Amino acid sequence: MTLQDQLNQLGEKRIPFLFIINYDMSQYDIIPLDSMPQDIEYEIKPQMKKEYSSFIFNKKPITFNEYFEKFQTIQKNISLGNTYLINLTAPTKIENDLNLYEIYKSARATYKLYYKDQFVCFSPERFCTIKNDFIYTYPMKGTIDANIPDAKNLILNDPKELAEHTMVVDLLRNDLSQIASKVKVRKFRYIEKIHSGENELLQVSSKIEGSLEKNWQNRLGEILCSMLPAGSITGAPKRKTIEILKEVEKYDRGFYTGVFGVFDGESLDSAVMIRFL
């Protein structure tokens, strides 16, 4: 049975479940909430975190030359018109003295996931929510240090940030139009404050809304799979940009930049798996 079929079946039966789907939908885990294993935990909405007085956290990113080579290839594709927005990523090795579960308990984020001692995610980015026959998606593009003087106005009035965010909003609006009607941008470029370690960041988001038919739960798999992978972590045009990323990144993202979420039997909430170890 395919991922889409499994999601449709659980939705039709109104069975509450947790879903975890990797970047290219080649791996996934779908777990009914009444049979959650002990080695998976999640939290949605802010929760109290466990404080650690100090810990080691050293990053070992790829070299500048390695990154610059990828960047040049991206620039070439932009100049050729193959893509006009692309989210380039690279794996970064870290050294730390906390285990994944300790990191999970100490992280402060709207969406948190600990998965079988394989990875932990503490994401500020909603993917989509569905409630009362309406679907909402929240593209997030644009980040600035909250401590910079006049940070809010700086990022909202930056032409590059405006252009990038507008492209992502247009992409997500198009994605939503494939599975919903009466799609509209309900709120354009609003500021949210998020925490990153000891720092505070301002993040620019928008809210897009669409209307679903009654009993949308019966085609929950179709709705989710048609929107994946998320536009904010790929680019536009989406399909061609995904091809370019595969060629340039040269690594398997795995569950990083995939999505996870919860269906409670009537509504759904989900996140993009960024801020990931």
C-alpha positions as CSV (number, residue, x, y, z in Angstrom):
1,M,0.0,0.0,0.0
2,T,1.4,3.4,-0.9
3,L,1.9,6.3,1.5
4,Q,-1.1,8.1,0.0
5,D,-3.3,5.1,0.3
6,Q,-2.3,4.5,4.0
7,L,-3.0,8.2,4.8
8,N,-6.4,8.1,3.0
9,Q,-7.4,4.9,4.8
10,L,-6.6,6.2,8.3
11,G,-8.3,9.5,7.4
12,E,-11.4,7.8,6.2
13,K,-11.6,5.8,9.4
14,R,-10.9,9.0,11.5
15,I,-8.1,7.2,13.3
16,P,-5.7,9.6,15.1
17,F,-2.1,9.2,14.0
18,L,1.4,10.7,13.9
19,F,3.0,10.9,10.5
20,I,6.7,11.4,9.7
21,I,7.7,11.7,6.0
22,N,11.1,12.2,4.6
23,Y,12.1,14.8,2.1
24,D,11.4,12.8,-1.1
25,M,8.6,10.6,0.4
26,S,10.7,7.5,0.0
27,Q,10.7,6.8,3.7
28,Y,7.9,7.4,6.2
29,D,6.4,6.2,9.5
30,I,2.7,6.4,10.3
31,I,1.8,5.5,13.9
32,P,-1.7,5.4,15.4
33,L,-1.7,7.6,18.5
34,D,-3.0,4.7,20.7
35,S,0.1,2.6,20.0
36,M,2.9,5.1,20.2
37,P,6.3,3.4,20.9
38,Q,8.5,4.6,23.8
39,D,11.3,5.6,21.4
40,I,9.2,8.3,19.7
41,E,8.1,11.6,21.3
42,Y,6.6,14.8,19.9
43,E,5.3,18.1,21.2
44,I,3.3,20.7,19.4
45,K,3.0,24.3,20.7
46,P,5.5,25.7,23.3
47,Q,6.3,23.5,26.3
48,M,8.6,23.8,29.2
49,K,12.2,22.8,28.4
50,K,14.9,21.2,30.5
51,E,17.8,23.5,31.2
52,Y,21.4,22.4,30.9
53,S,23.9,24.7,32.5
54,S,26.5,24.2,29.8
55,F,27.2,21.9,26.9
56,I,29.7,21.5,24.1
57,F,28.5,22.4,20.6
58,N,31.1,22.7,17.9
59,K,30.2,22.9,14.2
60,K,32.3,21.6,11.4
61,P,30.6,22.9,8.2
62,I,31.8,22.1,4.6
63,T,34.6,24.3,3.4
64,F,34.1,27.6,1.8
65,N,35.5,26.3,-1.5
66,E,33.0,23.3,-1.5
67,Y,30.1,25.7,-0.8
68,F,31.3,28.2,-3.4
69,E,31.4,25.6,-6.1
70,K,27.8,24.6,-5.4
71,F,26.8,28.3,-5.2
72,Q,28.3,29.0,-8.6
73,T,26.3,26.1,-10.1
74,I,23.1,27.5,-8.6
75,Q,23.9,31.0,-10.0
76,K,24.4,29.5,-13.5
77,N,21.0,27.8,-13.3
78,I,19.4,31.0,-12.3
79,S,21.0,32.9,-15.1
80,L,19.8,30.2,-17.6
81,G,16.2,30.6,-16.2
82,N,16.1,27.0,-14.9
83,T,15.2,28.3,-11.4
84,Y,14.5,31.6,-9.8
85,L,14.4,30.6,-6.2
86,I,16.3,27.6,-4.7
87,N,17.1,26.4,-1.1
88,L,20.6,25.0,-1.1
89,T,21.5,22.9,1.9
90,A,24.6,21.0,3.1
91,P,25.2,18.6,6.0
92,T,27.2,20.0,9.0
93,K,29.0,17.7,11.4
94,I,28.8,18.7,15.1
95,E,30.5,17.8,18.3
96,N,28.5,17.9,21.5
97,D,28.2,16.2,24.8
98,L,24.4,15.8,25.0
99,N,22.6,12.8,23.5
100,L,19.6,13.3,21.1
101,Y,17.0,12.8,23.8
102,E,18.7,15.4,26.0
103,I,18.7,17.8,23.1
104,Y,15.1,17.1,22.4
105,K,14.1,17.9,26.1
106,S,16.2,21.1,26.2
107,A,15.0,22.5,22.8
108,R,12.4,25.3,22.8
109,A,10.3,25.2,19.6
110,T,6.7,25.1,18.4
111,Y,7.2,21.7,16.9
112,K,9.5,19.1,18.4
113,L,10.1,15.5,17.5
114,Y,12.4,12.8,18.9
115,Y,12.6,9.7,16.6
116,K,14.1,6.4,17.7
117,D,17.4,7.9,18.7
118,Q,18.1,8.6,15.0
119,F,17.3,12.3,14.8
120,V,15.7,15.2,16.7
121,C,13.9,18.1,15.2
122,F,12.9,21.4,16.9
123,S,11.1,23.4,14.2
124,P,9.5,26.8,14.2
125,E,8.0,26.3,10.7
126,R,4.4,25.1,10.3
127,F,3.8,23.1,7.1
128,C,0.0,23.1,7.0
129,T,-3.0,22.9,9.3
130,I,-6.5,21.7,8.5
131,K,-9.5,22.6,10.6
132,N,-13.2,23.1,10.0
133,D,-12.9,22.3,6.3
134,F,-10.2,24.9,5.8
135,I,-6.5,24.3,5.0
136,Y,-3.8,26.8,5.9
137,T,-0.2,26.8,4.9
138,Y,2.5,29.2,6.4
139,P,5.5,29.9,4.1
140,M,8.4,31.1,6.2
141,K,11.2,33.1,4.4
142,G,13.3,35.8,5.9
143,T,15.3,35.8,9.2
144,I,17.1,38.5,11.1
145,D,18.7,38.8,14.5
146,A,16.1,40.4,16.8
147,N,18.9,42.4,18.5
148,I,19.8,44.4,15.4
149,P,18.5,48.0,15.8
150,D,15.2,48.4,13.9
151,A,15.4,44.7,12.8
152,K,11.7,44.5,12.0
153,N,11.7,47.4,9.5
154,L,15.0,46.4,8.1
155,I,13.8,42.9,7.0
156,L,10.3,44.0,5.9
157,N,11.7,46.8,3.7
158,D,14.6,44.8,2.2
159,P,13.9,44.3,-1.6
160,K,15.7,41.0,-1.8
161,E,13.7,39.6,1.2
162,L,10.4,40.9,-0.3
163,A,11.1,39.3,-3.6
164,E,12.1,35.9,-2.1
165,H,9.2,35.8,0.2
166,T,6.7,36.7,-2.5
167,M,8.0,33.9,-4.7
168,V,7.5,31.3,-2.0
169,V,4.0,32.6,-1.2
170,D,3.1,32.3,-4.9
171,L,4.5,28.8,-5.0
172,L,2.6,27.7,-1.9
173,R,-0.6,29.4,-3.2
174,N,-0.3,27.4,-6.4
175,D,0.3,24.1,-4.4
176,L,-2.8,24.8,-2.4
177,S,-4.8,25.5,-5.5
178,Q,-4.2,21.9,-6.6
179,I,-6.3,20.5,-3.7
180,A,-8.4,23.4,-2.4
181,S,-10.8,26.1,-3.7
182,K,-11.1,29.8,-2.9
183,V,-7.4,30.0,-2.2
184,K,-6.3,33.4,-0.8
185,V,-3.4,35.0,1.0
186,R,-5.0,35.7,4.4
187,K,-2.0,37.5,5.9
188,F,1.1,38.6,4.0
189,R,4.6,39.0,5.7
190,Y,4.0,39.1,9.4
191,I,6.8,38.8,12.0
192,E,7.2,36.0,14.5
193,K,9.9,35.9,17.2
194,I,11.6,32.6,17.6
195,H,14.4,31.3,19.8
196,S,17.7,29.9,18.5
197,G,19.9,28.7,21.3
198,E,20.4,31.8,23.5
199,N,19.5,34.2,20.6
200,E,16.2,35.6,19.5
201,L,15.4,35.8,15.8
202,L,12.6,37.6,13.8
203,Q,11.1,35.3,11.2
204,V,8.9,36.5,8.3
205,S,5.8,34.3,7.6
206,S,2.6,34.5,5.6
207,K,-0.7,32.7,6.0
208,I,-2.5,31.2,3.0
209,E,-6.0,29.7,3.2
210,G,-8.0,27.4,1.0
211,S,-11.4,25.7,1.3
212,L,-11.8,21.9,1.3
213,E,-14.9,19.9,0.7
214,K,-16.8,18.0,3.5
215,N,-15.2,14.7,4.4
216,W,-11.7,15.9,3.2
217,Q,-10.3,13.4,5.7
218,N,-11.1,10.6,3.1
219,R,-8.5,12.0,0.8
220,L,-6.0,13.1,3.4
221,G,-3.1,11.2,1.6
222,E,-3.9,13.0,-1.7
223,I,-3.9,16.4,0.0
224,L,-0.6,15.9,1.8
225,C,1.3,14.1,-0.9
226,S,0.4,16.7,-3.6
227,M,2.0,19.4,-1.5
228,L,5.3,17.6,-0.8
229,P,8.1,18.3,-0.7
230,A,7.5,21.7,0.9
231,G,8.0,24.7,-1.3
232,S,9.9,26.7,1.3
233,I,12.8,24.1,1.4
234,T,12.9,23.4,-2.4
235,G,12.2,26.5,-4.6
236,A,10.5,27.5,-7.8
237,P,9.6,26.2,-10.2
238,K,9.4,23.3,-7.8
239,R,10.0,20.2,-10.0
240,K,13.0,21.6,-11.9
241,T,14.5,23.1,-8.8
242,I,14.3,19.7,-7.1
243,E,16.3,18.2,-10.0
244,I,18.9,20.9,-9.6
245,L,19.2,20.4,-5.9
246,K,19.7,16.7,-6.4
247,E,22.6,17.4,-8.8
248,V,24.2,20.1,-6.7
249,E,23.8,19.0,-3.1
250,K,25.1,15.4,-3.7
251,Y,23.8,14.0,-0.4
252,D,20.6,12.3,0.7
253,R,18.6,14.8,2.9
254,G,16.7,11.9,4.5
255,F,14.2,13.1,7.0
256,Y,15.8,16.6,7.1
257,T,13.3,19.0,5.4
258,G,10.6,16.4,5.4
259,V,7.4,16.9,7.4
260,F,5.8,15.5,10.5
261,G,2.4,16.1,12.1
262,V,-0.6,14.8,13.9
263,F,-4.1,14.0,12.7
264,D,-6.5,13.9,15.7
265,G,-9.4,12.3,13.8
266,E,-10.9,15.6,12.7
267,S,-8.1,18.2,12.2
268,L,-4.5,18.2,11.3
269,D,-1.3,20.1,12.3
270,S,2.1,19.7,10.8
271,A,5.6,21.1,10.5
272,V,8.6,21.2,8.2
273,M,11.5,19.4,9.7
274,I,14.1,22.1,9.8
275,R,16.4,22.8,12.9
276,F,17.4,19.1,12.7
277,L,20.2,17.0,14.2
